[in-house]
Amino acid sequence: MVFPSYGNMMQVVKGAELEYTKTLKFVVNMDLSSNKLVGEIPEALTKLVALIGLNLSYNHLRGGIPENIGNMASLISLDLSGNKLTGMIPQSIAALNFLSYLNLSHNNLSGQIPVGNQLQTLRNPSIYDNNTYLCGAPLPKECSPRQNSPTTTRNKNANEPDKVWFYLDITCGFVAGFWGIIGVLLFKKQWRHKLFMLSELTIGKIYVGIAIVFKYRDKYNGNRMNLRRLTASTSGIGNARISPTPECYRLTSAELT
């Protein structure tokens, strides 16, 4: 937050309360600590890429830390302590190369603490105090294989309001569509009769189609059986041998003379 006036102002930067006078117009810091703010941290806040300090400590903020927190590349001080934040710490926070002060204590964060880049220099465990389900360095608590998995999602409680609205929309849509059709049929007698006639006609066509299929199937099976019988009878005739009888070799006395 840039202040154009030249008056004195107290700002909390890097956990210390500083008074700015002549250089106030050059301060790009947002200090909203101890203001009883509620709700989630807006994603739009991460578009303030020139901000060097962000202090939202000791409010009543819920939900998770924005996934795009790493876009605030100029941050040197980030304080989100004393809220009710849940879920994992985004991996993008490791992209804050100028970050020299971080405080995420006294929240309900969970999962493995990200590693890499500037976070490797922030080794004070007090940064993550009173987050029961956090694990990994610099905390002494080691992570289980499940907590190490990158597919672990945020706390389900953060998405519960969205689910409620989703199911409410489905219910309202079903009720509106159902009674929209039924209501019209109740008050439009002619439409109701046409619908019944169309239903009967459709059912009749389906019945006739099924009957034709079964009829041709039976006829086809019958023709196959007759063909098998005919084939068997002709093959028996073809394999039969005609043996000569003794009568074929008898000659009469007249034929001998």
C-alpha positions as CSV (number, residue, x, y, z in Angstrom):
1,M,0.0,0.0,0.0
2,V,1.6,3.3,-1.1
3,F,1.0,6.4,1.0
4,P,1.3,9.6,-0.9
5,S,1.2,12.0,2.1
6,Y,4.3,13.1,4.1
7,G,2.8,12.5,7.6
8,N,4.2,10.1,10.1
9,M,2.9,6.5,10.2
10,M,3.7,3.4,12.1
11,Q,4.2,0.3,10.0
12,V,5.0,-3.3,11.1
13,V,7.7,-4.7,8.8
14,K,9.7,-7.8,9.5
15,G,8.0,-8.2,12.8
16,A,9.2,-4.8,14.1
17,E,7.1,-1.6,14.4
18,L,8.8,1.2,12.5
19,E,7.8,4.8,12.2
20,Y,8.1,6.4,8.7
21,T,8.3,10.1,8.2
22,K,10.1,11.6,5.1
23,T,10.5,8.2,3.4
24,L,6.8,7.2,3.8
25,K,6.0,7.8,0.1
26,F,8.5,5.1,-0.8
27,V,7.0,2.5,1.5
28,V,5.2,-0.3,-0.4
29,N,3.8,-2.2,2.6
30,M,0.4,-3.5,3.6
31,D,-0.2,-3.8,7.3
32,L,-3.7,-4.9,8.2
33,S,-2.8,-6.7,11.4
34,S,-5.2,-6.9,14.4
35,N,-8.2,-5.6,12.5
36,K,-10.7,-8.5,13.1
37,L,-10.7,-9.4,9.4
38,V,-12.7,-12.5,8.5
39,G,-13.0,-14.8,5.4
40,E,-10.3,-16.1,3.1
41,I,-7.3,-14.3,1.8
42,P,-8.3,-13.2,-1.7
43,E,-6.3,-14.5,-4.7
44,A,-6.3,-11.0,-6.2
45,L,-4.0,-10.0,-3.4
46,T,-1.2,-12.0,-5.1
47,K,-1.3,-9.6,-8.1
48,L,0.4,-6.9,-6.0
49,V,3.8,-7.9,-7.3
50,A,5.5,-4.6,-6.1
51,L,4.5,-5.1,-2.5
52,I,7.5,-5.6,-0.2
53,G,5.6,-6.3,3.0
54,L,2.4,-8.0,3.8
55,N,1.1,-8.3,7.4
56,L,-2.3,-9.9,8.0
57,S,-1.5,-11.2,11.5
58,Y,-3.9,-11.6,14.3
59,N,-7.2,-11.5,12.4
60,H,-9.9,-14.2,11.9
61,L,-8.9,-15.3,8.4
62,R,-9.8,-18.8,7.4
63,G,-9.2,-21.1,4.4
64,G,-5.7,-21.6,2.9
65,I,-2.8,-19.5,1.9
66,P,-3.3,-18.5,-1.8
67,E,-1.6,-20.9,-4.2
68,N,-0.1,-18.0,-6.2
69,I,1.6,-16.4,-3.2
70,G,4.9,-17.0,-5.1
71,N,3.8,-14.3,-7.7
72,M,4.5,-11.6,-5.1
73,A,8.2,-11.7,-6.1
74,S,9.2,-8.4,-4.3
75,L,8.1,-9.6,-0.8
76,I,10.7,-9.4,1.9
77,S,8.3,-9.7,4.8
78,L,5.3,-12.0,5.1
79,D,3.3,-12.3,8.4
80,L,0.1,-14.5,8.5
81,S,0.4,-15.5,12.1
82,G,-2.5,-15.6,14.6
83,N,-5.2,-16.6,12.2
84,K,-7.2,-19.8,11.5
85,L,-5.6,-20.7,8.2
86,T,-5.8,-24.4,7.1
87,G,-4.4,-26.7,4.5
88,M,-0.8,-27.0,3.2
89,I,1.7,-24.2,2.7
90,P,1.9,-23.7,-1.1
91,Q,5.1,-24.8,-2.8
92,S,5.2,-21.5,-4.7
93,I,6.2,-19.7,-1.4
94,A,9.7,-21.0,-2.1
95,A,9.9,-18.7,-5.2
96,L,10.0,-15.6,-3.0
97,N,13.7,-15.0,-3.5
98,F,13.9,-11.8,-1.4
99,L,11.9,-13.1,1.6
100,S,13.9,-12.5,4.8
101,Y,11.1,-12.6,7.3
102,L,8.3,-15.2,7.5
103,N,5.8,-15.9,10.3
104,L,3.1,-18.5,9.9
105,S,2.7,-19.5,13.6
106,H,-0.5,-19.9,15.5
107,N,-2.6,-21.3,12.6
108,N,-4.0,-24.8,11.7
109,L,-1.7,-25.5,8.7
110,S,-0.8,-29.1,7.9
111,G,1.5,-31.2,5.7
112,Q,5.1,-30.8,4.8
113,I,6.9,-27.5,5.0
114,P,8.1,-26.6,1.4
115,V,11.9,-26.5,0.8
116,G,14.1,-24.7,-1.7
117,N,15.5,-21.3,-2.5
118,Q,15.1,-18.7,0.1
119,L,13.2,-20.9,2.5
120,Q,16.5,-22.8,3.1
121,T,17.8,-19.7,5.0
122,L,14.7,-19.4,7.2
123,R,15.6,-22.1,9.7
124,N,13.9,-20.8,12.9
125,P,11.3,-23.3,14.0
126,S,9.3,-20.5,15.7
127,I,8.1,-19.5,12.2
128,Y,5.8,-22.5,12.3
129,D,4.9,-22.7,16.0
130,N,1.5,-24.0,17.1
131,N,0.6,-25.7,13.8
132,T,0.0,-29.1,15.1
133,Y,-0.1,-31.0,11.8
134,L,3.0,-29.3,10.1
135,C,6.1,-31.5,9.6
136,G,9.5,-31.4,8.1
137,A,12.5,-29.2,8.5
138,P,13.1,-27.0,10.4
139,L,10.6,-28.7,12.8
140,P,11.8,-31.8,14.6
141,K,8.6,-33.7,13.5
142,E,9.2,-35.9,10.5
143,C,6.6,-36.4,7.8
144,S,4.9,-39.7,7.0
145,P,4.9,-40.9,3.3
146,R,1.4,-39.7,2.9
147,Q,2.2,-36.2,4.1
148,N,5.2,-36.1,1.7
149,S,3.0,-36.8,-1.3
150,P,2.6,-33.8,-3.6
151,T,-1.0,-34.8,-4.3
152,T,-2.2,-34.0,-0.8
153,T,-4.9,-31.4,-1.1
154,R,-6.0,-28.6,1.1
155,N,-8.2,-29.1,4.1
156,K,-11.6,-30.2,3.0
157,N,-13.3,-27.7,5.3
158,A,-12.1,-24.9,3.0
159,N,-14.2,-26.3,0.2
160,E,-17.3,-27.1,2.1
161,P,-19.2,-23.8,1.2
162,D,-18.6,-24.5,-2.5
163,K,-20.0,-28.0,-2.1
164,V,-23.1,-26.7,-0.3
165,W,-23.8,-24.2,-3.1
166,F,-23.2,-26.9,-5.8
167,Y,-25.8,-29.3,-4.3
168,L,-28.2,-26.4,-3.7
169,D,-28.0,-25.4,-7.4
170,I,-28.7,-29.0,-8.5
171,T,-31.7,-29.3,-6.2
172,C,-33.2,-26.0,-7.3
173,G,-32.7,-26.9,-11.0
174,F,-34.3,-30.3,-10.5
175,V,-37.3,-28.9,-8.7
176,A,-37.8,-26.1,-11.2
177,G,-37.5,-28.4,-14.2
178,F,-39.7,-31.1,-12.7
179,W,-42.6,-28.9,-11.6
180,G,-42.2,-26.8,-14.8
181,I,-43.2,-29.9,-16.9
182,I,-45.7,-31.4,-14.4
183,G,-47.4,-28.0,-13.8
184,V,-47.9,-27.4,-17.5
185,L,-49.4,-30.9,-18.0
186,L,-51.7,-30.4,-15.0
187,F,-53.2,-27.2,-16.5
188,K,-53.0,-28.0,-20.2
189,K,-55.5,-30.9,-20.8
190,Q,-54.8,-31.0,-24.6
191,W,-51.1,-31.3,-24.0
192,R,-51.6,-34.0,-21.5
193,H,-53.7,-36.1,-23.9
194,K,-51.1,-35.6,-26.7
195,L,-48.4,-36.8,-24.4
196,F,-50.3,-39.9,-23.4
197,M,-51.0,-40.7,-27.1
198,L,-47.4,-40.2,-28.0
199,S,-46.3,-42.5,-25.1
200,E,-48.7,-45.2,-26.2
201,L,-47.6,-44.9,-29.8
202,T,-43.9,-45.1,-28.8
203,I,-44.5,-48.2,-26.5
204,G,-46.5,-49.9,-29.4
205,K,-43.6,-49.4,-31.8
206,I,-41.1,-50.7,-29.3
207,Y,-43.3,-53.8,-28.7
208,V,-43.8,-54.5,-32.4
209,G,-40.0,-54.1,-33.0
210,I,-39.2,-56.6,-30.3
211,A,-41.8,-59.1,-31.5
212,I,-40.4,-58.9,-35.1
213,V,-36.9,-59.5,-33.8
214,F,-37.9,-62.6,-31.8
215,K,-40.0,-63.9,-34.7
216,Y,-37.1,-63.7,-37.2
217,R,-34.7,-65.1,-34.6
218,D,-37.0,-68.2,-34.2
219,K,-37.3,-68.6,-37.9
220,Y,-33.6,-68.3,-38.4
221,N,-32.9,-70.9,-35.7
222,G,-35.5,-73.2,-37.3
223,N,-33.8,-72.9,-40.7
224,R,-30.5,-73.7,-39.2
225,M,-31.8,-76.9,-37.6
226,N,-33.4,-78.0,-40.9
227,L,-30.1,-77.4,-42.7
228,R,-28.2,-79.4,-40.2
229,R,-30.6,-82.4,-40.6
230,L,-30.4,-82.2,-44.4
231,T,-26.6,-82.1,-44.3
232,A,-26.5,-85.1,-42.0
233,S,-28.8,-87.1,-44.2
234,T,-27.0,-86.3,-47.5
235,S,-23.6,-87.1,-46.0
236,G,-25.0,-90.5,-44.9
237,I,-26.0,-91.3,-48.4
238,G,-22.6,-90.2,-49.8
239,N,-20.7,-92.4,-47.4
240,A,-22.8,-95.6,-48.0
241,R,-21.2,-98.4,-50.1
242,I,-23.1,-100.5,-52.6
243,S,-22.0,-104.1,-52.2
244,P,-22.8,-106.6,-55.0
245,T,-25.1,-109.5,-54.1
246,P,-24.6,-113.1,-55.1
247,E,-27.4,-112.8,-57.6
248,C,-25.2,-110.5,-59.7
249,Y,-22.9,-113.4,-60.5
250,R,-25.5,-116.1,-61.3
251,L,-25.7,-117.2,-65.0
252,T,-28.5,-119.2,-66.5
253,S,-27.9,-122.4,-68.5
254,A,-29.2,-120.7,-71.6
255,E,-26.5,-117.9,-71.2
256,L,-23.8,-120.6,-70.8
257,T,-24.7,-122.3,-74.1
